[in-house]
Amino acid sequence: MAILETRELNKWFGGLHVTGNVDFTLEQGEIHCLIGPNGAGKSTFFRLILGEHLPTSGTILYAGEDITHAKPFQRIGKGISVKFQVPGIFKALSVRHNLTIALQDHYPVSRLDEEIDRLLEFLKLTEAQRQLAGNLSHGQKQWLEIGMAIGLKPRLLLLDEPTAGMTPDETFATGEMVQELNRQGVTVLAVEHDMAFVRQIAQRVTVLHFGKIFAQGTIDEIVADERVTAIYLGEAHA
């Protein structure tokens, strides 16, 4: 069953057509990566899914339910969570306090500390839990926000360039986290530029170009597609 579908999804900003008749399907339990050159429409597509932008036309279905006009908080309540490229953490608070804020409305007090401890271990942040979040390394800040997103127990996790600015080791560790979350039943849709990370995690890949789906397939199929290579090198105009 598809957990997410878009049908003939369009978004115009004035005379600019940034999302063009996108028919997209994300299967339940899948790790799917969305790639494309700068300006391909990836961020706009994400914001349409989240409800931050409303489409000019078309339909968005989540687990078969039409959420095209649902508010962002309603979509979160249905099991969609997101981690943006720039960490939205509370830098003046401790790591543990950040997780407490994210989780406190979703768990009874009797379970809260146990759940936070579990998350800290998963995020490799147990030893840093008393540090101010602003003092973490860049990679650790990214992991903390992933923890704040997955603490809500989402069915669908959206990741917007989760490895931006990370070292290769941090990027690989993030991939392992994503794969473990997927084994636990979380469906993942990630926008990403790091092709090593995409190769590590993706079961399917969609390439966007000028707001339209340009290619889809496994990572090996996408890498072997000369048309995809061309648009990344700026040689294609269609």
C-alpha positions in Angstrom: 0.0 0.0 0.0 1.2 3.5 -0.8 1.7 5.7 2.3 2.0 8.8 0.1 0.7 9.7 -3.3 0.6 12.9 -5.3 -1.6 13.1 -8.4 -1.1 15.7 -11.1 0.4 18.0 -8.4 1.1 21.5 -9.6 2.5 24.7 -7.9 2.8 28.0 -9.6 4.4 31.1 -8.0 3.2 33.8 -10.3 4.4 32.9 -13.7 6.9 30.3 -12.4 5.8 26.7 -12.7 7.9 25.0 -9.9 6.0 21.7 -9.6 4.7 20.3 -12.8 2.0 17.5 -12.9 3.9 15.4 -10.4 2.6 11.8 -10.1 4.6 10.3 -7.2 4.1 7.2 -5.1 5.9 6.3 -1.9 5.3 2.7 -0.8 4.8 1.8 2.9 8.1 0.7 4.5 10.3 2.2 1.7 13.4 4.4 1.9 13.1 6.7 -1.1 15.5 9.5 -2.0 14.6 12.6 -4.0 17.5 14.1 -5.9 18.0 16.7 -8.6 20.1 19.7 -9.5 19.7 23.0 -7.7 16.3 24.6 -8.6 14.8 21.3 -9.5 11.8 21.9 -7.2 12.7 19.4 -4.4 12.1 21.8 -1.5 8.8 23.0 -3.0 7.6 19.4 -3.4 8.6 18.8 0.3 6.7 21.8 1.5 3.6 20.8 -0.5 3.7 17.4 1.3 4.0 19.2 4.6 1.3 21.7 3.9 3.5 24.7 4.1 2.5 25.4 0.5 -0.9 24.6 -0.9 -0.9 23.2 -4.5 -2.3 25.3 -7.3 -3.9 22.0 -8.5 -3.7 18.3 -7.9 -4.1 15.9 -4.9 -2.0 14.6 -2.0 -3.0 11.4 -0.4 -1.6 10.0 2.8 -2.4 6.4 3.6 -5.3 6.7 1.2 -6.7 9.9 2.8 -6.9 13.2 1.0 -4.7 15.7 2.9 -4.3 18.2 0.1 -5.8 21.0 2.2 -4.9 19.8 5.7 -2.9 22.1 8.0 0.7 21.2 8.8 -0.2 20.3 12.4 -2.9 18.0 11.2 -0.5 16.2 9.0 1.9 15.8 11.9 -0.9 14.4 14.0 -1.5 11.8 11.3 2.1 10.5 11.6 4.2 12.7 9.4 7.4 14.1 10.9 10.2 16.2 9.3 13.8 17.1 9.9 14.9 20.2 8.0 18.3 20.9 6.6 19.1 23.6 9.2 18.8 22.1 12.7 15.9 23.7 14.6 17.2 22.9 18.1 17.2 25.0 21.3 20.8 25.9 21.4 20.7 27.4 25.0 19.2 24.2 26.5 20.8 20.8 27.1 20.5 17.9 24.7 18.3 16.1 27.2 16.1 19.2 27.6 15.6 19.4 23.9 14.4 15.9 23.7 12.1 16.4 26.7 10.4 19.4 25.0 9.9 17.3 21.8 8.5 14.3 23.6 6.7 15.5 26.7 3.3 15.8 25.1 3.5 12.4 23.5 4.4 10.1 26.5 3.2 9.8 30.0 5.6 11.1 32.7 6.2 7.6 33.9 7.7 6.6 30.5 9.4 9.9 29.5 12.8 9.4 31.0 13.0 5.8 29.6 12.1 7.0 26.1 14.7 9.8 26.2 17.4 7.4 27.4 16.6 5.1 24.5 16.7 7.9 22.0 20.0 9.3 23.4 21.6 5.9 23.0 20.3 5.5 19.4 21.6 9.0 18.5 25.0 8.4 20.1 24.4 11.3 22.4 24.2 9.7 25.8 27.6 11.2 26.9 26.6 14.6 25.6 23.1 14.7 27.1 24.1 17.4 29.7 25.8 19.6 27.1 24.2 22.7 25.7 22.9 21.8 22.3 24.6 24.8 20.8 28.0 23.3 21.8 27.5 20.1 19.9 29.3 19.4 16.7 27.4 20.0 13.5 26.8 16.3 13.0 25.5 15.9 16.5 23.1 18.8 16.1 21.7 17.1 13.0 21.3 13.8 15.0 19.6 15.7 17.9 17.0 17.1 15.5 16.5 13.7 13.9 15.8 12.4 17.5 13.3 15.2 18.1 11.5 14.2 14.8 11.5 10.5 15.5 10.5 10.9 19.1 7.0 11.5 17.8 6.9 7.9 16.5 6.1 8.9 12.9 4.9 6.5 10.2 6.5 8.8 7.6 9.8 10.7 8.2 10.8 13.4 5.8 14.5 14.3 5.8 15.7 17.5 4.0 19.4 17.0 3.3 20.1 15.3 6.6 23.8 14.9 6.0 24.6 18.5 4.8 27.9 19.6 6.4 28.7 16.2 7.9 32.0 14.4 7.8 32.0 11.1 5.9 32.0 9.1 9.1 29.0 11.1 10.4 27.2 10.7 7.1 27.7 6.9 7.2 26.5 6.8 10.9 23.4 8.8 9.8 22.7 6.3 7.1 22.8 3.5 9.7 20.3 5.3 11.8 18.0 5.8 8.9 18.2 2.1 8.0 17.5 1.1 11.6 14.5 3.3 11.7 13.2 1.7 8.5 13.7 -1.7 10.0 11.5 -0.5 12.9 8.7 0.3 10.4 9.3 4.0 9.5 8.9 5.0 5.9 11.5 7.5 4.8 11.6 10.1 2.1 14.9 12.0 1.9 16.0 15.0 -0.2 19.8 14.5 -0.5 22.8 15.6 -2.6 25.4 13.2 -1.2 25.3 10.3 -3.6 27.3 8.0 -1.3 24.5 8.5 1.3 21.9 7.9 -1.3 23.6 4.7 -2.4 23.8 3.6 1.2 20.1 4.0 2.1 17.9 4.3 -1.0 15.7 1.5 -2.2 14.3 3.7 -4.9 15.4 7.1 -6.3 13.4 9.8 -8.0 15.1 12.6 -10.0 13.3 15.9 -10.2 14.2 18.4 -13.0 12.4 21.7 -13.6 9.7 20.6 -11.2 8.9 17.4 -13.0 9.8 13.8 -12.5 12.8 13.2 -14.8 13.7 9.6 -13.9 13.0 6.9 -11.3 14.6 3.6 -10.4 17.2 2.0 -8.2 20.4 3.9 -7.5 22.3 1.8 -9.9 19.7 2.5 -12.7 19.9 6.2 -11.9 23.7 6.4 -11.9 23.8 4.5 -15.2 21.3 6.9 -16.8 23.2 9.2 -19.1 20.3 11.7 -19.1 20.7 12.1 -15.3 24.4 12.6 -15.6 23.8 15.3 -18.3 21.4 17.4 -16.2 23.9 17.3 -13.3 26.6 18.5 -15.6 24.2 21.2 -17.0 24.2 19.7 -20.5 20.4 18.9 -20.7 17.7 21.4 -21.1 14.6 19.2 -21.0 
